[in-house]
Amino acid sequence: MTTVPGPPPLDLAFRGAMRRLASGVAIVATSDGEGRPRGIAMTAFMSLSMEPPSLLLAVNRSASLCEPLVARGRFSVNIMAWEDAAACHAFVFAPADERFSAIGWERDEGGLPIIPSAVANILCHIDQAEPFGSHMIIRGVVEKVVLGESRAPLAYVDGRYGRISFDG
């Protein structure tokens, strides 16, 4: 007798569904208490409001960025270009102390790490940080936006980096 497998457990099915959603990629960055840059590549960010300009991040509480991000209270969201896919890969897999060696970066006037090659840099301060499940939900109020060169933004879907192209 052959057994027909049932549906996957809810957590695996949900993860599979979310992998099918194409998302933009950002390197979210801050500095730790000793001034060292800290950052991760992530897709879990979204605009929240235009009045006031604000956004949401969902940062895994076990991520190397989470503690310094909440402690510093300021961060940059660097929306990455297609050409920076390899650097984004390093921000996922390299040790925290080595990530910024994968890409050119500088500090803003307040010492916040920013990535000049990004298609946009959004500088924020934390208005609210609240744990939910495995993640910290960060509400950031936008302080400054720098628009970079108009280039194809980096996208991520089903475990792969790519770029979006439009027909017509």
C-alpha positions in Angstrom: 0.0 0.0 0.0 1.3 3.4 -1.0 1.0 6.3 1.5 0.0 9.6 0.0 2.0 12.4 1.7 -0.1 15.1 3.4 0.5 18.8 3.0 3.7 20.2 4.5 3.5 21.6 8.1 2.2 25.1 8.2 5.7 26.7 8.9 7.2 25.0 5.9 4.3 25.8 3.6 4.4 29.5 4.7 8.1 29.7 4.1 7.6 28.2 0.7 4.9 30.7 -0.1 7.0 33.6 1.0 10.0 32.4 -1.1 7.7 32.8 -4.2 7.3 36.6 -3.5 9.8 38.7 -5.4 11.2 41.4 -3.0 13.6 44.2 -3.2 16.9 43.8 -1.3 18.4 46.3 1.2 21.4 46.3 3.4 20.2 47.6 6.7 23.1 49.1 8.7 24.0 50.7 12.0 27.0 51.0 14.3 27.6 49.0 17.5 28.6 50.5 20.8 32.3 50.6 19.7 31.5 52.4 16.4 32.0 49.3 14.2 29.6 49.0 11.3 27.0 46.3 11.5 24.6 45.2 8.8 22.6 42.5 7.2 21.0 42.0 3.8 17.2 41.7 4.1 14.0 41.7 2.2 11.7 42.2 5.2 11.2 45.9 5.0 8.3 48.1 3.7 7.1 51.7 3.5 4.6 52.4 6.3 3.4 55.9 5.9 4.1 59.1 3.9 2.9 61.3 6.8 5.2 61.0 8.6 7.6 59.3 6.2 8.2 56.0 7.9 9.0 52.3 7.3 8.9 48.9 9.0 11.7 46.4 9.4 11.3 42.8 10.6 14.8 41.7 12.0 15.3 38.2 13.3 16.1 38.6 17.0 19.1 36.2 16.6 20.6 38.3 13.8 23.9 40.1 14.5 22.2 43.4 13.6 19.3 43.2 16.1 21.0 44.2 19.4 23.1 47.1 18.0 20.2 48.3 15.9 17.9 48.7 18.9 20.7 50.1 21.1 21.8 52.7 18.6 18.3 53.8 17.7 19.3 54.9 14.2 19.8 52.9 11.0 20.2 53.2 7.2 18.2 51.2 4.7 20.4 51.0 1.5 18.3 49.7 -1.4 20.7 47.7 -3.5 21.3 47.6 -7.2 21.5 44.5 -9.3 25.3 44.9 -9.7 25.7 44.6 -5.9 24.3 41.0 -5.7 27.7 39.5 -4.6 28.1 42.1 -1.8 24.6 41.3 -0.6 25.5 37.6 -0.5 28.4 38.5 1.8 26.0 40.4 4.1 24.1 37.1 4.5 26.9 34.6 4.9 30.2 36.4 6.0 31.0 37.0 9.7 29.6 40.3 11.0 33.1 41.8 11.2 33.9 41.1 7.5 30.7 42.2 5.8 31.5 45.8 5.1 34.8 44.8 3.4 32.6 43.4 0.5 31.4 46.8 -0.6 32.4 50.5 -0.5 30.8 52.4 2.3 31.1 55.6 4.3 29.6 57.3 7.3 27.0 60.0 7.4 27.6 63.1 9.5 26.2 61.2 12.6 28.5 58.2 12.0 25.8 56.0 10.5 27.2 53.5 7.8 25.8 54.1 4.3 26.5 52.5 1.0 27.0 55.2 -1.7 26.5 52.7 -4.6 22.9 51.9 -3.5 20.0 53.1 -5.6 18.7 54.9 -2.5 19.8 55.4 1.1 17.1 56.0 3.7 18.3 57.2 7.1 15.9 56.6 10.0 15.6 56.8 13.8 13.6 54.1 15.7 10.2 55.2 16.8 9.2 51.8 18.1 10.7 48.4 18.5 8.6 45.5 19.6 9.3 41.7 19.6 6.9 39.5 17.7 7.7 35.8 17.5 11.2 35.2 16.2 11.6 38.9 15.0 11.9 42.4 16.2 9.5 44.7 14.5 11.1 48.1 14.0 9.2 51.3 13.1 11.6 53.8 11.7 10.9 57.5 11.0 12.7 58.8 8.0 15.2 61.5 8.6 16.9 61.8 5.2 16.7 60.2 1.7 19.5 60.1 -0.8 18.6 58.9 -4.3 21.5 57.3 -6.1 21.9 56.6 -9.8 18.9 55.2 -11.6 19.9 51.6 -12.0 18.1 48.3 -11.9 17.3 47.4 -8.3 18.3 44.0 -6.9 15.4 41.5 -6.4 15.3 38.3 -4.5 12.9 35.4 -5.2 13.0 31.6 -4.4 16.5 31.8 -2.9 18.1 33.7 -5.9 19.1 37.2 -6.7 17.9 38.7 -10.0 16.5 41.9 -11.5 13.1 42.7 -12.7 12.6 43.5 -16.4 9.4 44.7 -18.0 8.1 43.9 -21.5 7.0 46.8 -23.6 
